[in-house]
Amino acid sequence: MNGRTIYLLAALAGGAVLPIQVALNSLLRRYVGEAMQVTFISYLVGTLTSLAICFVVRYPLPTITALTQTSWWMWVGGCLGTLYVWSTIFATPKIGAALALSLTIAGQTIAALFLDHYGALGLTKYAASPTRITGVVLVILGVSLVAYAKR
């Protein structure tokens, strides 16, 4: 196993659990009511889990100095995560998990291509080469097939 393999497997595992998260959140919505309420529950449980993991592996709390050196916009990630979780809870019951996640993956891939190409938000630059653009087009075609099959 080379040094990159663990990162590839982590990304694959992260993607593999998303449909399960979407299904569980959609099921929870049937009992709770609103998608944003389920989003809150999801983030509360996630926050407690993250805290427990940090405690178990003994990660120290970030220092006030480190936190004050950040810019306000660096904290927006949590808001974007809320939008993502809410959107899947909101959309999945009406369009299905496969189409909801296919559209999510297409949106992620398109946005990531732009972020990589410009090295935005501190990312390393990776050019939007014809091969990478073709990959994104194939993702969009795949989403189109999932959407067409849903009709």
SULQUI-V281433 format. One record per residue. N is the residue number from 1. SS is DSSP state (h for helix, s for strand, l for the rest). D_CENTER is the distance of its C-alpha to the mean C-alpha in whole Angstrom. Layout:
BEGIN
<<N:SS:D_CENTER> <N:SS:D_CENTER>>
END
This chain:
BEGIN
<<1:l:26> <2:l:25> <3:l:23> <4:l:21> <5:h:20> <6:h:19> <7:h:16> <8:h:15> <9:h:16> <10:h:13> <11:h:10> <12:h:12> <13:h:12> <14:h:9> <15:h:8> <16:h:11> <17:h:11> <18:h:8> <19:h:11> <20:h:13> <21:h:11> <22:h:11> <23:h:15> <24:h:16> <25:h:14> <26:h:16> <27:h:19> <28:h:19> <29:h:19> <30:h:23> <31:h:24> <32:h:23> <33:l:23> <34:l:20> <35:h:17> <36:h:17> <37:h:19> <38:h:16> <39:h:13> <40:h:16> <41:h:17> <42:h:13> <43:h:13> <44:h:17> <45:h:16> <46:h:14> <47:h:16> <48:h:19> <49:h:17> <50:h:16> <51:h:20> <52:h:21> <53:h:20> <54:h:21> <55:h:24> <56:h:25> <57:l:24> <58:l:26> <59:l:23> <60:l:25> <61:l:24> <62:l:24> <63:l:27> <64:h:28> <65:h:29> <66:h:25> <67:h:24> <68:h:26> <69:l:26> <70:l:22> <71:l:22> <72:h:21> <73:h:18> <74:h:16> <75:h:16> <76:l:14> <77:h:10> <78:h:11> <79:h:12> <80:h:9> <81:h:7> <82:h:10> <83:h:10> <84:h:7> <85:h:8> <86:h:11> <87:h:11> <88:h:10> <89:h:13> <90:h:15> <91:h:15> <92:h:15> <93:h:19> <94:h:20> <95:h:19> <96:l:18> <97:h:15> <98:h:15> <99:h:15> <100:h:13> <101:h:10> <102:h:12> <103:h:12> <104:h:8> <105:h:9> <106:h:12> <107:h:10> <108:h:8> <109:h:11> <110:h:13> <111:h:12> <112:h:12> <113:h:15> <114:h:16> <115:h:15> <116:h:16> <117:h:20> <118:h:20> <119:l:19> <120:h:18> <121:h:17> <122:h:18> <123:l:17> <124:l:19> <125:l:21> <126:l:20> <127:l:22> <128:l:21> <129:l:24> <130:h:25> <131:h:24> <132:h:20> <133:h:21> <134:h:22> <135:h:19> <136:h:17> <137:h:20> <138:h:20> <139:h:16> <140:h:18> <141:h:21> <142:h:19> <143:h:17> <144:h:21> <145:h:22> <146:h:20> <147:h:21> <148:h:24> <149:h:24> <150:h:23> <151:l:26>>
END
